[in-house]
Amino acid sequence: MKKRGLIWFKNDLRLHDNESLVKANEECDDLICCYCVEKSSFEILELNFRKADLMRFKFLQQSVVDLRNNLESIGGHLVIGKVSAVNTLPELVKLYGITDIYAEEEYASEELELIKKIKNLLPNIKFHFFWGKTLYHKNDIPFEIKRIPLTSKAYRIPVAKQTEPRKTFEIPDKINFVKNVESKNFPSCEFYGFNKKNYEKATPFVDGGETAALERLEYYTFKSELLTGYRWSRNLSDGLDYSSKLSPYLALGCISAREIFYKVKSYEAKIKKNQSTWWLVFELVWRDYFTFKGLRMGNSIFQTKGYRNKDVVWENDPSKFERWCEGTTGIPFVDAHMRQLNQTGYMSNRGRVNCSSYLVHDLKVDWTWGAAYFESKLIDYDVSSNWMNWHMQAFEIWYTNPVNQSNKYKAQNFIRKWIPELSDKDDTKVLIPWTYEIPKYVKPIEVYDKWARAINLIKKQEA
Ligand SMILES: Cc1cc2nc3c(=O)[nH]c(=O)nc-3n(C[C@H](O)[C@H](O)[C@H](O)COP(=O)(O)OP(=O)(O)OC[C@H]3O[C@@H](n4cnc5c(N)ncnc54)[C@H](O)[C@@H]3O)c2cc1C
């Protein structure tokens, strides 16, 4: 019997290192390619913001369109569903006589639920799922998921000793696409309730797509050799060059973690092997660890009490939460990062650590509200990286003092850039504006005694 495959692209929006594409091409007579937008991803939550906001929509659109262009350049197509895979996949199966569906394996509850529904609707279709998210394959790590260690070190060391990342998959030389299938346009932003003018103005921090991802990797490594200094620059906040900016591409699978790993290995062989090259791989291992630990902990990673079932008294003042979201808390280091997030869909790791710590430990707002807000805004939103990092900030990590950190990481220029009210202020005033008369900029929600030392240090520097 003729085998006709459907490749269902999800968070693997790439041609390189794509096992579903390679296997489908080997096993089927011909192929259809599709991507399904999930309309429910853009719905408004009880917290009064969207589950995924405009910047994520635009970055997704850019990435899917790039995939469509890349498929068309090799004679293929990309059918794009508007509402949900639950509608589109059965339609395509019926229309084209699909026998097999190929896709990346999922790990989080909402996505697994979606697949369950689709399998129920298509009992005669053979599904093939391939693990592709992480650097180390899920089946190669020396732990069963239910025994993933509770500390990253206990995970990382055995993994590094006993496992190797698998080889990447080459793009097939020839793919047999089903003839006369027309690509679809990505649906308009208005269909999901976004305003066209806001959409046109929106500029995600980096451009989406596999093409931009591979260019960025080349730039960060061989072209600029910025990778050599990563270890020492990675904690900064301002600009494109202090860290790789590969997270948005990893989140939608425009690039694979293995592709990055082998590029770093090649860089080590040809340019430089140092603490920086080690550290970049170490961060990819963190990403893996959170994915596997998230799998082990299941839905408890989305709950206020977390996976340790800890009772914390939250004050949950809605006005404080709103000021945090808007970047008007009066604490410049927090506000600058939150405004950058709102306007670009990206925030540095230093910013994420400080903004989350401030929300949880100073404002005493339920950490799941903050995690949901980041989910709404971040173009690199990744289920496990986001929720596990927030969980760690809420329950496992010491407090981060945003005043001290703004000074330690010399954030003056970054603050002046994102807070126009402070753009003409000197290096001291810009870090602790509340100690001076600056009517243009909002007064802080509260100035805590525990910040006194950091404030005095900044004042002393001025003298
Ligand atoms: C509260 C909070 C929420 C976060 N939410 C997300 C998220 O939704 N998606 C996301 O990809 N990262 C998240 N991070 C991790 C980290 O901040 C980003 O991965 C990083 O800032 C991305 O920029 P980059 O690609 O330049 O990173 P680089 O410093 O260049 O690191 C290279 C890659 O390593 C991975 N990585 C680095 N740090 C971490 C980390 N702490 N945890 C997991 N992976 C890491 C990322 O994939 C990143 O692209 C979060 C961190 C915190 C503290």
The ligand as an SDF file (V2000), in Angstrom:
LIG
                    3D

 53 58  0  0  0  0  0  0  0  0999 V2000
   12.7210   33.7960   35.5670 C   0  0  0  0  0  0  0  0  0  0  0  0
   13.3980   33.2680   34.3320 C   0  0  0  0  0  0  0  0  0  0  0  0
   12.6460   32.8760   33.2330 C   0  0  0  0  0  0  0  0  0  0  0  0
   13.2630   32.3600   32.0770 C   0  0  0  0  0  0  0  0  0  0  0  0
   12.4960   31.9730   31.0060 N   0  0  0  0  0  0  0  0  0  0  0  0
   13.0950   31.4170   29.9160 C   0  0  0  0  0  0  0  0  0  0  0  0
   12.3250   30.9820   28.7990 C   0  0  0  0  0  0  0  0  0  0  0  0
   11.0860   31.0300   28.7860 O   0  0  0  0  0  0  0  0  0  0  0  0
   12.9910   30.4830   27.7090 N   0  0  0  0  0  0  0  0  0  0  0  0
   14.3670   30.3770   27.6890 C   0  0  0  0  0  0  0  0  0  0  0  0
   14.9220   29.9080   26.6890 O   0  0  0  0  0  0  0  0  0  0  0  0
   15.0990   30.7480   28.7430 N   0  0  0  0  0  0  0  0  0  0  0  0
   14.5300   31.2720   29.8490 C   0  0  0  0  0  0  0  0  0  0  0  0
   15.3040   31.6900   30.9050 N   0  0  0  0  0  0  0  0  0  0  0  0
   16.7520   31.4100   30.8680 C   0  0  0  0  0  0  0  0  0  0  0  0
   17.6710   32.5190   30.2900 C   0  0  0  0  0  0  0  0  0  0  0  0
   17.3980   33.7520   30.8690 O   0  0  0  0  0  0  0  0  0  0  0  0
   17.5740   32.6220   28.7630 C   0  0  0  0  0  0  0  0  0  0  0  0
   17.7230   31.3460   28.1780 O   0  0  0  0  0  0  0  0  0  0  0  0
   18.6850   33.5230   28.2110 C   0  0  0  0  0  0  0  0  0  0  0  0
   18.6220   34.7960   28.7810 O   0  0  0  0  0  0  0  0  0  0  0  0
   18.5420   33.5880   26.7170 C   0  0  0  0  0  0  0  0  0  0  0  0
   19.4740   34.4550   26.1130 O   0  0  0  0  0  0  0  0  0  0  0  0
   20.6460   33.8650   25.2250 P   0  0  0  0  0  0  0  0  0  0  0  0
   20.1290   32.9450   24.1930 O   0  0  0  0  0  0  0  0  0  0  0  0
   21.4700   35.0050   24.7540 O   0  0  0  0  0  0  0  0  0  0  0  0
   21.4280   32.9930   26.3020 O   0  0  0  0  0  0  0  0  0  0  0  0
   22.9340   32.5080   26.3780 P   0  0  0  0  0  0  0  0  0  0  0  0
   23.5150   33.0540   27.6470 O   0  0  0  0  0  0  0  0  0  0  0  0
   23.6760   32.7940   25.1460 O   0  0  0  0  0  0  0  0  0  0  0  0
   22.7820   30.9330   26.6000 O   0  0  0  0  0  0  0  0  0  0  0  0
   22.7510   29.9910   25.5220 C   0  0  0  0  0  0  0  0  0  0  0  0
   21.4960   29.1470   25.6310 C   0  0  0  0  0  0  0  0  0  0  0  0
   21.5110   28.3830   26.8310 O   0  0  0  0  0  0  0  0  0  0  0  0
   20.1900   28.2600   27.3470 C   0  0  0  0  0  0  0  0  0  0  0  0
   20.1130   28.8630   28.6810 N   0  0  0  0  0  0  0  0  0  0  0  0
   20.8800   29.8630   29.1750 C   0  0  0  0  0  0  0  0  0  0  0  0
   20.5490   30.1160   30.4540 N   0  0  0  0  0  0  0  0  0  0  0  0
   19.5540   29.2700   30.7680 C   0  0  0  0  0  0  0  0  0  0  0  0
   18.7850   29.0400   31.9410 C   0  0  0  0  0  0  0  0  0  0  0  0
   18.9760   29.7410   33.0700 N   0  0  0  0  0  0  0  0  0  0  0  0
   17.8160   28.0980   31.8970 N   0  0  0  0  0  0  0  0  0  0  0  0
   17.5810   27.3720   30.7760 C   0  0  0  0  0  0  0  0  0  0  0  0
   18.2900   27.5370   29.6360 N   0  0  0  0  0  0  0  0  0  0  0  0
   19.2620   28.4700   29.6360 C   0  0  0  0  0  0  0  0  0  0  0  0
   19.2750   29.0110   26.3870 C   0  0  0  0  0  0  0  0  0  0  0  0
   18.7070   28.1080   25.4980 O   0  0  0  0  0  0  0  0  0  0  0  0
   20.2260   29.9660   25.6800 C   0  0  0  0  0  0  0  0  0  0  0  0
   19.8100   30.3170   24.3960 O   0  0  0  0  0  0  0  0  0  0  0  0
   14.6880   32.2230   32.0550 C   0  0  0  0  0  0  0  0  0  0  0  0
   15.4420   32.6320   33.1670 C   0  0  0  0  0  0  0  0  0  0  0  0
   14.8130   33.1440   34.2870 C   0  0  0  0  0  0  0  0  0  0  0  0
   15.6520   33.5660   35.4710 C   0  0  0  0  0  0  0  0  0  0  0  0
  1  2  1  0
  2  3  1  0
  2 52  2  0
  3  4  2  0
  4  5  1  0
  4 50  1  0
  5  6  2  0
  6  7  1  0
  6 13  1  0
  7  8  2  0
  7  9  1  0
  9 10  1  0
 10 11  2  0
 10 12  1  0
 12 13  2  0
 13 14  1  0
 14 15  1  0
 14 50  1  0
 15 16  1  0
 16 17  1  0
 16 18  1  0
 18 19  1  0
 18 20  1  0
 20 21  1  0
 20 22  1  0
 22 23  1  0
 23 24  1  0
 24 25  2  0
 24 26  1  0
 24 27  1  0
 27 28  1  0
 28 29  2  0
 28 30  1  0
 28 31  1  0
 31 32  1  0
 32 33  1  0
 33 34  1  0
 33 48  1  0
 34 35  1  0
 35 36  1  0
 35 46  1  0
 36 37  1  0
 36 45  1  0
 37 38  2  0
 38 39  1  0
 39 40  1  0
 39 45  2  0
 40 41  1  0
 40 42  2  0
 42 43  1  0
 43 44  2  0
 44 45  1  0
 46 47  1  0
 46 48  1  0
 48 49  1  0
 50 51  2  0
 51 52  1  0
 52 53  1  0
M  END
$$$$
